Amino acid sequence: MKKILVVDDEEEVLKLLSERLRKKNYYVTAMSRGQDAIDRCRVDKPDLILLDIAMPDMDGYTIAAALRDDKLLRDIPIIFVTGRELEHKGIQERIGQLGVYDYIMKPCSFQELLTKIQGFIG
């Protein structure tokens, strides 16, 4: 069973994504704080991370950079799932610099997100 770490500061998003991904036979861990997510990755190396950009303690860019700086975690695919209204070119540049695999804007359809996930980890 593939493991997905969902990192978002909104409890409703964590609950909804966790429930729907579990129904698709993924093992899901949900975290609401950036440092907790980094620590969890070191213990329970996930196959993929769904990561919100706007977080209160540490933003998604900082979390992604910390993961990329860790030789044991740098190859984990990351998909940003963000509600921020970001200019397309700007986010493309940032994700390229950070080695983030892709992004999707909230709100999005679950099927659209699932398609992206399946493209990376099946």
C-alpha positions in Angstrom: 0.0 0.0 0.0 1.4 3.4 -1.0 1.9 6.0 1.7 0.8 9.6 1.3 1.5 12.4 3.7 -1.1 15.2 3.6 0.1 18.5 5.1 -2.4 21.3 5.5 -3.4 23.7 8.3 -7.1 23.3 7.5 -8.7 20.4 9.5 -11.5 20.0 7.0 -9.1 19.6 4.1 -7.0 17.0 6.1 -10.1 15.0 7.0 -11.6 15.1 3.5 -8.4 14.2 1.6 -7.6 11.5 4.2 -11.0 9.8 3.9 -11.1 9.9 0.1 -7.5 8.7 -0.4 -8.0 5.8 2.1 -11.0 4.7 0.1 -8.6 4.5 -2.9 -6.4 2.2 -0.9 -3.7 4.6 0.1 -2.2 4.7 3.6 -2.6 8.3 4.7 -1.0 10.3 7.4 -2.3 13.9 8.0 -0.3 16.6 9.6 -1.1 20.3 10.2 2.3 21.7 11.2 5.4 21.9 9.0 8.1 20.7 11.4 5.9 17.8 12.5 5.6 16.8 8.8 9.4 16.9 8.3 9.9 14.9 11.4 7.3 12.3 10.3 8.9 12.0 6.9 12.2 10.9 8.6 10.4 8.2 10.5 7.7 7.0 8.0 9.1 7.8 4.6 6.0 8.4 2.5 5.7 7.6 -1.2 4.2 11.1 -1.9 3.5 14.3 -0.1 0.5 16.6 -0.7 1.7 19.9 0.7 -0.2 23.2 1.3 1.8 26.4 0.6 0.2 28.7 3.1 0.9 27.3 6.6 1.0 29.2 9.9 4.3 27.8 11.3 6.3 27.1 8.2 5.2 27.6 4.6 5.2 24.9 2.0 8.2 26.3 0.2 10.3 26.1 3.4 9.1 22.6 4.1 9.9 21.5 0.5 13.3 23.0 0.7 14.0 21.2 4.0 13.0 17.9 2.5 15.2 18.5 -0.6 18.2 19.3 1.6 17.8 15.9 3.3 19.5 13.1 1.3 17.1 10.5 2.6 14.0 12.5 1.7 14.9 14.5 -1.4 13.4 12.0 -3.9 9.9 11.9 -2.4 7.5 13.4 -4.9 5.7 16.6 -3.7 2.5 18.0 -5.1 1.6 21.5 -3.8 -2.1 21.7 -3.1 -2.8 25.4 -2.6 -5.6 27.9 -2.3 -3.3 30.8 -2.9 -4.0 32.9 -6.0 -0.5 32.5 -7.5 0.7 33.6 -10.9 1.2 30.5 -13.0 4.7 31.4 -14.2 5.8 32.3 -10.7 4.7 29.1 -9.1 6.2 27.1 -11.9 9.5 28.8 -11.3 9.4 28.1 -7.6 8.4 24.5 -7.9 11.2 24.0 -10.4 13.8 25.5 -8.1 12.5 23.3 -5.2 12.2 20.1 -7.1 8.5 20.0 -6.4 6.8 17.7 -9.0 3.5 19.5 -9.6 0.8 21.7 -8.1 -2.9 22.0 -8.0 -5.1 24.9 -7.0 -7.9 24.5 -4.4 -10.7 24.0 -4.8 -10.1 21.2 -7.3 -11.9 18.0 -8.1 -10.8 15.0 -6.2 -10.5 13.1 -9.6 -8.1 15.7 -10.9 -5.9 15.4 -7.8 -6.1 11.6 -7.9 -5.0 11.6 -11.5 -1.9 13.6 -10.5 -1.2 11.3 -7.6 -1.5 8.2 -9.8 0.8 9.7 -12.3 3.6 9.7 -9.7 3.0 6.7 -7.6 0.2 4.6 -9.1 
